[in-house]
Amino acid sequence: MANETGSGGGGEGQPDDFALMERIRAGDERAFGTIVERYQRPLLNFFARMGASTHDDDLAQETFVRLWNYRMKYKPTAKFTTFLYTLARHAWLDHVRRAGRFADFFARYAEEAPGSTDGGLRALRKRMDIQTALEALPPRQREVLVLAVHQGQTYEEISQALSIPVGTVKSRVFNALNSLQERFRHEP
């Protein structure tokens, strides 16, 4: 259930995110545990959709460590998830930088050699696999699409989380959807 400011929360009798963050700010580890339980799965999903399938647990943990470390800086002026996904995005970018994989990122997902003997099975799986299509998008398009579609964030929330104008969010989502549409239209 959301309160009037848009903070998510548990169901009936469960404190909302703003109340939990107030308790976390005061050092309440149980409130922190509640936030972790509430948002671990969405963060794992976010990182998996961003392409970190083998590091998603580590990145989610890193995001929660950052949440604890930055708890005093949290201000309930926007939805809590805007703050959380900002931290998650920074954890993701740091991970990519640390690994030195900007150039290697797309190489991991390169097409198999034309001489493949799989009888077209890989092409069939690829056509049906939206994750593969997401991974082929440029990182900026992928992150706005993942936040909008898979994480349910509004354009305004994404704008705040990524520190970009709402118009840029809209244009990136539009371009990402067009790229996906083109990809599926031209696949054999």
MODELLER restraints for C-alpha pairs under 7 A, 6 or more apart:
rsr = mdl.restraints
at = mdl.atoms
rsr.add(forms.Gaussian(group=physical.xy_distance, feature=features.Distance(at['CA:1:A'], at['CA:8:A']), mean=6.25, stdev=0.5))
rsr.add(forms.Gaussian(group=physical.xy_distance, feature=features.Distance(at['CA:1:A'], at['CA:9:A']), mean=5.71, stdev=0.5))
rsr.add(forms.Gaussian(group=physical.xy_distance, feature=features.Distance(at['CA:1:A'], at['CA:10:A']), mean=6.39, stdev=0.5))
rsr.add(forms.Gaussian(group=physical.xy_distance, feature=features.Distance(at['CA:1:A'], at['CA:11:A']), mean=5.69, stdev=0.5))
rsr.add(forms.Gaussian(group=physical.xy_distance, feature=features.Distance(at['CA:2:A'], at['CA:8:A']), mean=4.79, stdev=0.5))
rsr.add(forms.Gaussian(group=physical.xy_distance, feature=features.Distance(at['CA:2:A'], at['CA:9:A']), mean=6.14, stdev=0.5))
rsr.add(forms.Gaussian(group=physical.xy_distance, feature=features.Distance(at['CA:5:A'], at['CA:79:A']), mean=6.96, stdev=0.5))
rsr.add(forms.Gaussian(group=physical.xy_distance, feature=features.Distance(at['CA:6:A'], at['CA:79:A']), mean=5.40, stdev=0.5))
rsr.add(forms.Gaussian(group=physical.xy_distance, feature=features.Distance(at['CA:7:A'], at['CA:16:A']), mean=6.43, stdev=0.5))
rsr.add(forms.Gaussian(group=physical.xy_distance, feature=features.Distance(at['CA:7:A'], at['CA:17:A']), mean=5.72, stdev=0.5))
rsr.add(forms.Gaussian(group=physical.xy_distance, feature=features.Distance(at['CA:7:A'], at['CA:18:A']), mean=6.40, stdev=0.5))
rsr.add(forms.Gaussian(group=physical.xy_distance, feature=features.Distance(at['CA:7:A'], at['CA:79:A']), mean=4.79, stdev=0.5))
rsr.add(forms.Gaussian(group=physical.xy_distance, feature=features.Distance(at['CA:7:A'], at['CA:80:A']), mean=5.71, stdev=0.5))
rsr.add(forms.Gaussian(group=physical.xy_distance, feature=features.Distance(at['CA:8:A'], at['CA:16:A']), mean=5.85, stdev=0.5))
rsr.add(forms.Gaussian(group=physical.xy_distance, feature=features.Distance(at['CA:8:A'], at['CA:17:A']), mean=5.69, stdev=0.5))
rsr.add(forms.Gaussian(group=physical.xy_distance, feature=features.Distance(at['CA:9:A'], at['CA:15:A']), mean=6.13, stdev=0.5))
rsr.add(forms.Gaussian(group=physical.xy_distance, feature=features.Distance(at['CA:9:A'], at['CA:16:A']), mean=3.85, stdev=0.5))
rsr.add(forms.Gaussian(group=physical.xy_distance, feature=features.Distance(at['CA:9:A'], at['CA:17:A']), mean=5.29, stdev=0.5))
rsr.add(forms.Gaussian(group=physical.xy_distance, feature=features.Distance(at['CA:10:A'], at['CA:16:A']), mean=6.21, stdev=0.5))
rsr.add(forms.Gaussian(group=physical.xy_distance, feature=features.Distance(at['CA:17:A'], at['CA:80:A']), mean=6.28, stdev=0.5))
rsr.add(forms.Gaussian(group=physical.xy_distance, feature=features.Distance(at['CA:18:A'], at['CA:76:A']), mean=6.38, stdev=0.5))
rsr.add(forms.Gaussian(group=physical.xy_distance, feature=features.Distance(at['CA:18:A'], at['CA:80:A']), mean=6.91, stdev=0.5))
rsr.add(forms.Gaussian(group=physical.xy_distance, feature=features.Distance(at['CA:20:A'], at['CA:31:A']), mean=5.44, stdev=0.5))
rsr.add(forms.Gaussian(group=physical.xy_distance, feature=features.Distance(at['CA:23:A'], at['CA:31:A']), mean=6.23, stdev=0.5))
rsr.add(forms.Gaussian(group=physical.xy_distance, feature=features.Distance(at['CA:24:A'], at['CA:31:A']), mean=5.86, stdev=0.5))
rsr.add(forms.Gaussian(group=physical.xy_distance, feature=features.Distance(at['CA:24:A'], at['CA:32:A']), mean=5.75, stdev=0.5))
rsr.add(forms.Gaussian(group=physical.xy_distance, feature=features.Distance(at['CA:24:A'], at['CA:71:A']), mean=6.84, stdev=0.5))
rsr.add(forms.Gaussian(group=physical.xy_distance, feature=features.Distance(at['CA:25:A'], at['CA:71:A']), mean=5.41, stdev=0.5))
rsr.add(forms.Gaussian(group=physical.xy_distance, feature=features.Distance(at['CA:25:A'], at['CA:72:A']), mean=5.67, stdev=0.5))
rsr.add(forms.Gaussian(group=physical.xy_distance, feature=features.Distance(at['CA:40:A'], at['CA:60:A']), mean=6.73, stdev=0.5))
rsr.add(forms.Gaussian(group=physical.xy_distance, feature=features.Distance(at['CA:42:A'], at['CA:151:A']), mean=6.90, stdev=0.5))
rsr.add(forms.Gaussian(group=physical.xy_distance, feature=features.Distance(at['CA:43:A'], at['CA:60:A']), mean=5.77, stdev=0.5))
rsr.add(forms.Gaussian(group=physical.xy_distance, feature=features.Distance(at['CA:44:A'], at['CA:56:A']), mean=5.49, stdev=0.5))
rsr.add(forms.Gaussian(group=physical.xy_distance, feature=features.Distance(at['CA:44:A'], at['CA:57:A']), mean=6.46, stdev=0.5))
rsr.add(forms.Gaussian(group=physical.xy_distance, feature=features.Distance(at['CA:44:A'], at['CA:60:A']), mean=6.11, stdev=0.5))
rsr.add(forms.Gaussian(group=physical.xy_distance, feature=features.Distance(at['CA:46:A'], at['CA:146:A']), mean=6.75, stdev=0.5))
rsr.add(forms.Gaussian(group=physical.xy_distance, feature=features.Distance(at['CA:46:A'], at['CA:151:A']), mean=6.98, stdev=0.5))
rsr.add(forms.Gaussian(group=physical.xy_distance, feature=features.Distance(at['CA:47:A'], at['CA:56:A']), mean=5.26, stdev=0.5))
rsr.add(forms.Gaussian(group=physical.xy_distance, feature=features.Distance(at['CA:48:A'], at['CA:56:A']), mean=5.95, stdev=0.5))
rsr.add(forms.Gaussian(group=physical.xy_distance, feature=features.Distance(at['CA:49:A'], at['CA:131:A']), mean=6.67, stdev=0.5))
rsr.add(forms.Gaussian(group=physical.xy_distance, feature=features.Distance(at['CA:49:A'], at['CA:146:A']), mean=6.51, stdev=0.5))
rsr.add(forms.Gaussian(group=physical.xy_distance, feature=features.Distance(at['CA:50:A'], at['CA:142:A']), mean=6.90, stdev=0.5))
rsr.add(forms.Gaussian(group=physical.xy_distance, feature=features.Distance(at['CA:50:A'], at['CA:143:A']), mean=6.61, stdev=0.5))
rsr.add(forms.Gaussian(group=physical.xy_distance, feature=features.Distance(at['CA:51:A'], at['CA:135:A']), mean=6.24, stdev=0.5))
rsr.add(forms.Gaussian(group=physical.xy_distance, feature=features.Distance(at['CA:59:A'], at['CA:91:A']), mean=6.35, stdev=0.5))
rsr.add(forms.Gaussian(group=physical.xy_distance, feature=features.Distance(at['CA:59:A'], at['CA:92:A']), mean=6.80, stdev=0.5))
rsr.add(forms.Gaussian(group=physical.xy_distance, feature=features.Distance(at['CA:62:A'], at['CA:91:A']), mean=6.54, stdev=0.5))
rsr.add(forms.Gaussian(group=physical.xy_distance, feature=features.Distance(at['CA:63:A'], at['CA:87:A']), mean=5.86, stdev=0.5))
rsr.add(forms.Gaussian(group=physical.xy_distance, feature=features.Distance(at['CA:63:A'], at['CA:88:A']), mean=5.20, stdev=0.5))
rsr.add(forms.Gaussian(group=physical.xy_distance, feature=features.Distance(at['CA:63:A'], at['CA:91:A']), mean=6.13, stdev=0.5))
rsr.add(forms.Gaussian(group=physical.xy_distance, feature=features.Distance(at['CA:66:A'], at['CA:87:A']), mean=6.71, stdev=0.5))
rsr.add(forms.Gaussian(group=physical.xy_distance, feature=features.Distance(at['CA:82:A'], at['CA:157:A']), mean=5.68, stdev=0.5))
rsr.add(forms.Gaussian(group=physical.xy_distance, feature=features.Distance(at['CA:82:A'], at['CA:160:A']), mean=6.73, stdev=0.5))
rsr.add(forms.Gaussian(group=physical.xy_distance, feature=features.Distance(at['CA:82:A'], at['CA:161:A']), mean=5.22, stdev=0.5))
rsr.add(forms.Gaussian(group=physical.xy_distance, feature=features.Distance(at['CA:83:A'], at['CA:161:A']), mean=6.51, stdev=0.5))
rsr.add(forms.Gaussian(group=physical.xy_distance, feature=features.Distance(at['CA:85:A'], at['CA:161:A']), mean=6.26, stdev=0.5))
rsr.add(forms.Gaussian(group=physical.xy_distance, feature=features.Distance(at['CA:86:A'], at['CA:161:A']), mean=4.60, stdev=0.5))
rsr.add(forms.Gaussian(group=physical.xy_distance, feature=features.Distance(at['CA:86:A'], at['CA:162:A']), mean=6.44, stdev=0.5))
rsr.add(forms.Gaussian(group=physical.xy_distance, feature=features.Distance(at['CA:96:A'], at['CA:102:A']), mean=6.56, stdev=0.5))
rsr.add(forms.Gaussian(group=physical.xy_distance, feature=features.Distance(at['CA:126:A'], at['CA:132:A']), mean=6.30, stdev=0.5))
rsr.add(forms.Gaussian(group=physical.xy_distance, feature=features.Distance(at['CA:127:A'], at['CA:184:A']), mean=6.74, stdev=0.5))
rsr.add(forms.Gaussian(group=physical.xy_distance, feature=features.Distance(at['CA:127:A'], at['CA:187:A']), mean=6.86, stdev=0.5))
rsr.add(forms.Gaussian(group=physical.xy_distance, feature=features.Distance(at['CA:133:A'], at['CA:180:A']), mean=6.63, stdev=0.5))
rsr.add(forms.Gaussian(group=physical.xy_distance, feature=features.Distance(at['CA:134:A'], at['CA:142:A']), mean=6.13, stdev=0.5))
rsr.add(forms.Gaussian(group=physical.xy_distance, feature=features.Distance(at['CA:137:A'], at['CA:176:A']), mean=6.79, stdev=0.5))
rsr.add(forms.Gaussian(group=physical.xy_distance, feature=features.Distance(at['CA:141:A'], at['CA:172:A']), mean=5.13, stdev=0.5))
rsr.add(forms.Gaussian(group=physical.xy_distance, feature=features.Distance(at['CA:141:A'], at['CA:173:A']), mean=6.29, stdev=0.5))
rsr.add(forms.Gaussian(group=physical.xy_distance, feature=features.Distance(at['CA:141:A'], at['CA:176:A']), mean=5.34, stdev=0.5))
rsr.add(forms.Gaussian(group=physical.xy_distance, feature=features.Distance(at['CA:142:A'], at['CA:176:A']), mean=6.93, stdev=0.5))
rsr.add(forms.Gaussian(group=physical.xy_distance, feature=features.Distance(at['CA:144:A'], at['CA:158:A']), mean=6.86, stdev=0.5))
rsr.add(forms.Gaussian(group=physical.xy_distance, feature=features.Distance(at['CA:144:A'], at['CA:169:A']), mean=6.50, stdev=0.5))
rsr.add(forms.Gaussian(group=physical.xy_distance, feature=features.Distance(at['CA:144:A'], at['CA:172:A']), mean=6.79, stdev=0.5))
rsr.add(forms.Gaussian(group=physical.xy_distance, feature=features.Distance(at['CA:144:A'], at['CA:173:A']), mean=6.17, stdev=0.5))
rsr.add(forms.Gaussian(group=physical.xy_distance, feature=features.Distance(at['CA:145:A'], at['CA:173:A']), mean=5.58, stdev=0.5))
rsr.add(forms.Gaussian(group=physical.xy_distance, feature=features.Distance(at['CA:145:A'], at['CA:176:A']), mean=6.92, stdev=0.5))
rsr.add(forms.Gaussian(group=physical.xy_distance, feature=features.Distance(at['CA:147:A'], at['CA:153:A']), mean=5.59, stdev=0.5))
rsr.add(forms.Gaussian(group=physical.xy_distance, feature=features.Distance(at['CA:147:A'], at['CA:158:A']), mean=6.83, stdev=0.5))
rsr.add(forms.Gaussian(group=physical.xy_distance, feature=features.Distance(at['CA:148:A'], at['CA:154:A']), mean=6.18, stdev=0.5))
rsr.add(forms.Gaussian(group=physical.xy_distance, feature=features.Distance(at['CA:155:A'], at['CA:166:A']), mean=6.02, stdev=0.5))
rsr.add(forms.Gaussian(group=physical.xy_distance, feature=features.Distance(at['CA:155:A'], at['CA:169:A']), mean=6.24, stdev=0.5))
rsr.add(forms.Gaussian(group=physical.xy_distance, feature=features.Distance(at['CA:155:A'], at['CA:170:A']), mean=6.86, stdev=0.5))
rsr.add(forms.Gaussian(group=physical.xy_distance, feature=features.Distance(at['CA:156:A'], at['CA:166:A']), mean=5.84, stdev=0.5))
rsr.add(forms.Gaussian(group=physical.xy_distance, feature=features.Distance(at['CA:159:A'], at['CA:165:A']), mean=5.58, stdev=0.5))
rsr.add(forms.Gaussian(group=physical.xy_distance, feature=features.Distance(at['CA:159:A'], at['CA:166:A']), mean=5.20, stdev=0.5))
rsr.add(forms.Gaussian(group=physical.xy_distance, feature=features.Distance(at['CA:159:A'], at['CA:169:A']), mean=6.28, stdev=0.5))
